[in-house]
Amino acid sequence: MRPRDLIERKRDGGELSREEIAFLIRGYTEGAIPDYQMAAWLMAGFLQGLSDAETEALVEEMLHSGVVLTHDQIALPKVDKHSTGGVGDKTSLAIAPIVAACGCAVPMISGRALAHTGGTLDKLEAIPGFRTNLSLDEFRHVLADCGLSLIGQTREIAPADRKIYALRDLTATVPFRPFMCASIMSKKLAEGIDGLVLDVKTGNGAFMREEADARLLAEMMTRVGRRMGKRVIALITDMSQPLGRKVGNAIETAEAISLLRGDADGDFARLCLELSARMLLVGGVESDVDVARRRARNAVLSGEALDRFRRVIELQGGDPRVCDDPGLLPQARFQTTIVADRPGIIGHIQTDEIGRIVMDWGGGRRRLEDTIDYGVGIEVHVRLGEAVAAGAPLFTAWYNDSGPLDSMRQRIRAACLIADSAPPPPPLIRAEIGEPRAD
């Protein structure tokens, strides 16, 4: 078997067998197949497509390229959530302690910021001292102690994905559903979970801008997960405006803490409770979504979820006092408010641009070695379809570098369209796909 022959067959529209997919993935992971040949195969697959069988083989080979965790020492059901990325999406910080407080274990392996979207690890690391680079033994210990642990991908977890993802980024093959499915599902299934909830974003702040594309990705991932014996539900959710009110690492972390302290209003809180309820369904601790919603809300209002978050912060080296005083999170020195220059209706928010502005002002990385300014952020005062008066605040930006202030203010103002009229905003949850698999 030669890599060249497999590249040629895929280039010409042929289908590879499971054994041939295994040969490619194992060879590349072990260094026997060079970058240039894997890059050629990735582009051939991107242009010609992958069948369902090829996609499933890709998931399985990437999954088994490293350690697949088990948590037999924990009797609770193990569940997780994955989001395809959005602006202001800090749901993982809230739902992990909520679901843990409701009787599930949440072994969550998350990622960093990608393009204009924020990363869960960067938000967690805004908490002074919080460690996301735990060893697998430390990960297991924290999970057993408090029912959740939140870390980054280790070298042992899906190493094929780690290598292939870097190559996809360099070869412009990231936005391809089979590759996205394989990357996401290999990492999540390696966590040792029983059930998974997928939050697939769509809109101008998402990678899948069209709802039809988001649905196809959700259906693909749900199908793969269920065929591998997991209970999977996918929600297709709106990303045509930032989720919640805050965009930026420290201020998003503060917003998540505010929810855990009982502020359960608004779209961010609603989505967290909906995702938490589905996690309870796939975990099998509830069978009715309305009961699951109430249980999740009660975990917030009782303070149990906040106690879990406080405990995981302490166990992972962070300062748990941020749960009582979010002012201990990094703070920017300066702020500026952008106001409406005319009355009207908020007709459009360029969500991805809001994410890029935060990144460009120091709140994200352009290169892996870049240092993040955790205090940078933007508060969104308005929502789509809302009436505003002239002079009403639209956004408040927090920053430390005043050099680009004028250009940043112009970019922020240009990201919001005030119209004379506007259609109603899309629903927060656009569709739901799948039900828990019957055991």
C-alpha positions in Angstrom: 0.0 0.0 0.0 1.4 3.4 -1.1 0.3 6.9 0.0 0.6 8.1 -3.6 -1.9 5.5 -4.8 -4.5 6.5 -2.2 -4.0 10.2 -3.0 -4.5 9.5 -6.7 -7.7 7.5 -6.1 -9.2 10.1 -3.9 -8.2 12.9 -6.3 -10.1 11.0 -9.0 -13.2 10.7 -6.8 -12.7 7.1 -5.6 -13.6 5.8 -2.1 -11.0 4.5 0.3 -11.5 1.4 2.4 -11.4 1.4 6.2 -8.0 -0.3 6.0 -6.7 2.4 3.7 -7.9 5.2 5.9 -6.2 3.4 8.8 -2.9 3.1 6.8 -2.9 6.9 6.1 -3.8 8.0 9.7 -1.5 5.7 11.5 1.4 6.3 9.0 1.0 10.1 9.4 0.7 10.0 13.2 3.8 7.8 13.4 5.8 10.0 11.0 6.0 7.5 8.2 3.9 9.6 5.9 5.2 13.2 5.4 3.3 16.4 5.6 3.2 17.0 1.9 1.5 13.7 1.1 -1.1 14.1 3.9 -1.7 17.7 2.7 -2.4 16.4 -0.8 -4.8 13.8 0.5 -6.6 16.4 2.7 -7.1 18.7 -0.3 -8.2 15.7 -2.5 -10.8 14.8 0.1 -11.9 18.4 0.5 -12.5 18.7 -3.3 -14.0 15.3 -3.9 -15.8 14.6 -0.6 -15.8 11.7 1.8 -18.4 9.1 2.1 -20.1 8.3 5.4 -18.0 5.1 5.7 -14.8 7.0 5.1 -15.8 9.7 7.7 -16.6 7.0 10.3 -13.3 5.3 9.6 -11.5 8.6 10.0 -13.2 9.3 13.3 -12.3 5.9 14.7 -8.7 6.0 13.6 -8.2 9.5 15.0 -10.0 8.4 18.2 -7.8 5.3 18.7 -4.5 7.1 17.7 -4.1 7.8 21.4 -5.6 7.0 24.8 -9.4 6.5 25.2 -10.2 7.3 28.8 -12.4 5.3 31.1 -13.8 6.4 34.4 -14.9 3.2 35.9 -14.1 4.5 39.4 -17.0 7.0 39.0 -20.4 5.5 39.1 -22.1 8.6 37.8 -23.0 8.9 34.1 -20.3 10.8 32.1 -21.5 13.5 29.7 -20.1 16.5 27.9 -21.0 19.3 25.5 -19.3 20.6 22.4 -19.8 24.0 20.7 -18.7 24.6 17.1 -17.6 28.1 18.2 -19.2 31.5 18.6 -18.7 35.0 19.8 -19.5 35.4 23.5 -20.0 31.7 23.9 -19.0 31.0 27.5 -21.5 28.2 28.1 -19.0 25.6 29.1 -18.0 27.5 32.2 -21.6 27.5 33.5 -23.0 24.2 32.3 -20.2 21.9 33.5 -20.9 22.9 37.2 -24.6 22.9 36.7 -24.7 19.4 35.3 -22.2 18.1 37.9 -24.5 19.5 40.6 -27.4 17.5 39.0 -25.7 14.2 39.3 -23.5 13.7 36.2 -19.8 13.7 35.8 -18.4 16.1 33.2 -15.0 15.3 31.9 -14.5 18.3 29.6 -11.6 18.7 27.2 -11.8 22.1 25.5 -9.9 24.3 23.1 -8.5 27.7 22.6 -9.7 30.6 20.5 -10.0 29.9 16.8 -10.2 32.8 14.3 -12.9 35.2 15.6 -14.3 32.9 18.2 -13.3 32.7 21.8 -11.8 29.6 23.5 -13.0 28.0 26.8 -9.4 27.5 28.0 -8.5 31.2 27.5 -11.6 32.2 29.6 -10.7 29.7 32.3 -7.1 31.0 32.4 -8.3 34.5 33.0 -9.0 33.1 36.6 -5.7 33.8 38.5 -3.7 30.6 38.8 -6.2 28.3 37.0 -4.4 25.4 35.3 -5.8 23.8 32.2 -2.7 21.7 31.5 -3.4 18.9 33.9 -2.0 15.5 33.5 -4.5 12.7 32.9 -4.0 11.5 36.4 -4.7 15.0 37.8 -7.7 15.2 35.4 -9.2 11.9 36.8 -8.5 13.1 40.4 -10.3 16.4 40.0 -13.2 14.7 38.2 -13.7 12.2 41.0 -13.5 14.9 43.6 -16.0 17.4 42.4 -17.8 15.8 39.4 -16.1 18.0 36.7 -12.8 18.9 35.3 -11.9 21.3 32.5 -8.6 20.9 30.6 -7.0 21.2 27.2 -6.2 18.4 24.8 -3.2 16.4 26.1 -0.6 14.7 24.0 -2.2 11.4 24.8 -5.6 12.4 23.5 -6.2 11.9 19.7 -2.7 12.8 18.6 -3.7 12.2 15.0 -6.1 15.1 15.3 -3.5 17.4 16.8 -1.2 16.8 13.8 -3.9 16.8 11.1 -5.6 19.9 12.5 -2.5 22.0 12.2 -2.1 20.8 8.6 -5.8 21.6 7.8 -5.2 25.1 9.1 -2.2 25.6 6.8 -3.9 24.0 3.7 -7.3 25.9 4.0 -9.2 22.7 4.6 -10.7 23.5 8.0 -14.3 24.2 6.9 -15.1 20.7 5.6 -17.8 18.8 7.4 -16.2 15.3 7.4 -12.9 16.8 8.7 -14.7 18.9 11.3 -16.8 15.9 12.4 -13.7 13.7 12.8 -11.8 16.3 14.7 -14.6 17.1 17.1 -15.9 13.5 17.7 -12.4 11.9 18.1 -11.6 14.2 20.9 -15.0 14.0 22.6 -15.3 10.3 22.4 -11.8 9.9 23.8 -13.0 11.6 27.1 -14.7 8.4 28.2 -18.3 9.8 28.0 -21.7 8.1 27.8 -23.5 11.0 26.2 -22.8 14.1 24.3 -24.7 17.3 23.5 -23.6 19.3 20.4 -24.2 23.0 20.1 -23.9 23.7 16.4 -23.8 27.5 15.7 -25.2 29.2 12.6 -25.2 32.8 11.6 -22.7 35.5 10.8 -20.7 34.8 14.0 -20.4 31.1 13.3 -18.2 28.9 11.0 -21.3 27.4 9.5 -23.1 30.6 8.4 -26.0 28.9 6.7 -28.5 26.9 8.7 -28.6 24.1 6.1 -24.8 23.6 6.5 -25.1 23.6 10.3 -27.9 21.0 10.1 -25.8 18.7 7.9 -22.9 18.9 10.3 -25.1 18.3 13.3 -26.7 15.3 11.6 -23.3 13.9 10.6 -21.9 14.2 14.1 -25.0 12.8 15.7 -25.1 9.8 13.4 -21.4 9.0 14.0 -21.8 9.3 17.8 -24.9 7.1 17.9 -23.2 4.5 15.7 -20.4 4.4 18.2 -22.8 3.6 21.0 -23.2 7.1 22.5 -26.4 9.0 23.4 -26.2 12.2 21.3 -28.4 15.3 20.9 -27.6 18.3 18.8 -29.1 21.8 19.0 -28.6 24.3 16.2 -28.4 27.6 17.8 -28.3 31.2 16.6 -25.0 33.2 16.3 -26.3 36.2 14.4 -25.5 38.3 17.5 -23.1 37.7 20.4 -24.3 35.3 23.0 -25.0 37.1 26.2 -23.7 40.6 26.8 -20.0 40.2 27.1 -17.2 39.3 24.6 -13.7 38.9 26.0 -12.0 36.4 28.3 -12.3 37.9 31.8 -15.6 39.6 31.3 -17.1 36.5 29.8 -15.9 34.5 32.8 -17.5 37.1 35.0 -20.8 36.7 33.1 -20.7 33.0 33.6 -20.1 33.5 37.3 -23.0 35.9 37.4 -25.3 33.2 36.0 -24.0 30.7 38.6 -24.8 33.3 41.3 -28.4 33.3 40.3 -28.7 35.7 37.3 -30.7 33.3 35.2 -32.2 35.8 32.7 -31.3 36.5 29.1 -30.3 34.4 26.1 -27.0 33.2 27.6 -28.7 31.8 30.7 -31.5 30.3 28.6 -29.1 28.5 26.3 -27.0 27.2 29.3 -30.2 25.8 30.9 -31.3 24.2 27.6 -27.9 22.6 27.0 -27.7 21.5 30.7 -31.2 19.9 30.4 -30.1 17.9 27.3 -27.0 16.8 29.1 -29.2 15.4 31.8 -31.2 13.6 29.2 -28.2 12.0 27.4 -26.9 11.1 30.9 -30.0 9.3 31.7 -30.6 11.0 35.0 -33.8 12.6 33.6 -36.2 11.5 30.8 -38.4 14.6 30.5 -36.9 17.8 29.2 -39.1 20.1 31.3 -38.1 18.3 34.5 -34.5 18.5 33.4 -34.8 22.3 32.8 -36.2 22.8 36.3 -33.5 20.7 37.9 -30.8 22.7 36.1 -32.4 26.0 37.2 -32.6 24.7 40.8 -28.9 23.9 40.7 -28.2 27.5 40.0 -30.7 29.1 42.3 -29.7 26.8 45.2 -26.0 27.8 44.9 -25.0 24.2 44.3 -23.6 24.9 40.8 -21.6 27.8 42.1 -20.1 25.6 44.8 -19.0 23.1 42.2 -17.3 25.8 40.2 -15.6 27.2 43.3 -14.3 23.7 44.0 -13.0 22.9 40.5 -11.2 26.3 40.5 -9.5 25.4 43.8 -8.6 21.9 42.7 -7.1 23.2 39.4 -4.9 25.8 41.1 -7.1 28.9 40.6 -8.3 31.5 43.1 -11.8 30.5 44.1 -12.5 33.9 45.6 -13.5 35.1 42.0 -16.8 33.3 42.6 -17.6 35.8 45.3 -15.7 38.8 43.9 -15.4 38.8 40.1 -13.4 42.0 40.5 -10.4 39.8 41.2 -10.4 38.8 37.5 -8.1 40.9 35.2 -9.4 44.4 34.6 -8.6 46.7 31.7 -7.4 50.3 32.6 -9.6 52.1 30.1 -13.1 52.0 28.7 -15.0 53.8 26.0 -18.7 53.7 25.1 -20.1 53.8 21.5 -23.5 55.4 21.2 -26.2 55.4 18.6 -26.0 58.3 16.1 -29.7 58.1 15.3 -32.9 56.6 16.6 -34.2 53.3 15.0 -34.2 49.5 15.3 -31.1 47.3 15.7 -31.3 45.6 12.3 -27.9 43.8 12.1 -24.8 43.1 14.2 -21.7 41.9 12.4 -20.9 39.3 15.1 -17.7 37.9 13.7 -16.3 41.5 13.5 -17.0 42.0 17.2 -14.9 38.9 17.9 -12.1 40.1 15.6 -12.0 43.5 17.3 -11.5 41.9 20.7 -8.8 39.7 19.2 -7.0 42.5 17.4 -7.0 44.7 20.6 -5.1 42.0 22.4 -7.8 39.7 23.6 -6.8 36.8 21.4 -3.8 35.2 19.7 -2.7 35.5 16.1 0.2 33.1 16.8 0.5 30.4 19.4 3.2 32.3 21.2 1.2 35.5 21.5 0.3 36.7 25.0 -3.4 37.4 25.7 -4.6 40.5 27.4 -7.4 38.9 29.5 -8.9 42.3 30.4 -9.8 43.3 26.9 -13.5 43.0 26.0 -16.7 44.5 24.6 -20.1 44.7 26.4 -23.1 44.6 24.0 -25.9 46.8 25.3 -28.4 46.1 22.5 -30.1 43.1 20.9 -31.4 42.5 17.4 -34.9 44.0 16.9 -34.5 46.4 19.8 -35.5 50.1 19.5 -32.8 52.6 20.4 -32.8 56.4 20.8 -30.1 58.7 19.5 -27.3 58.8 22.0 -28.2 55.4 23.6 -25.2 53.2 24.4 -24.6 50.4 21.9 -21.3 49.0 23.1 -18.7 49.6 25.8 -15.1 48.5 25.2 -12.5 47.8 27.8 -8.9 48.1 26.7 -5.3 48.7 27.8 -3.7 49.8 24.5 -5.0 53.2 23.6 -3.0 53.5 20.4 -5.7 52.1 18.0 -8.6 53.6 20.0 -10.0 55.7 17.1 -9.9 52.9 14.5 -11.4 50.5 17.0 -14.3 52.8 17.8 -15.0 53.2 14.1 -14.9 49.4 13.6 -17.2 48.8 16.6 -19.7 51.4 15.4 -19.7 50.0 11.8 -20.5 46.5 13.2 -24.0 47.7 14.2 -26.7 48.7 11.7 -29.5 50.9 13.0 -32.5 50.7 10.6 -36.0 52.2 10.3 -37.4 48.8 10.6 -36.1 45.2 10.9 -37.5 41.7 10.7 -37.8 39.8 14.0 -34.5 38.2 15.2 -34.1 34.5 14.6 -34.9 32.1 17.5 -32.1 31.3 19.8 -32.6 27.5 19.2 -33.4 26.9 15.6 -33.6 23.1 15.6 -33.0 20.0 17.7 -31.6 16.8 16.2 -31.7 13.4 17.8 -32.9 11.9 21.0 -31.1 9.9 23.6 -30.3 6.4 22.3 -32.3 3.7 24.1 -29.9 1.3 25.9 
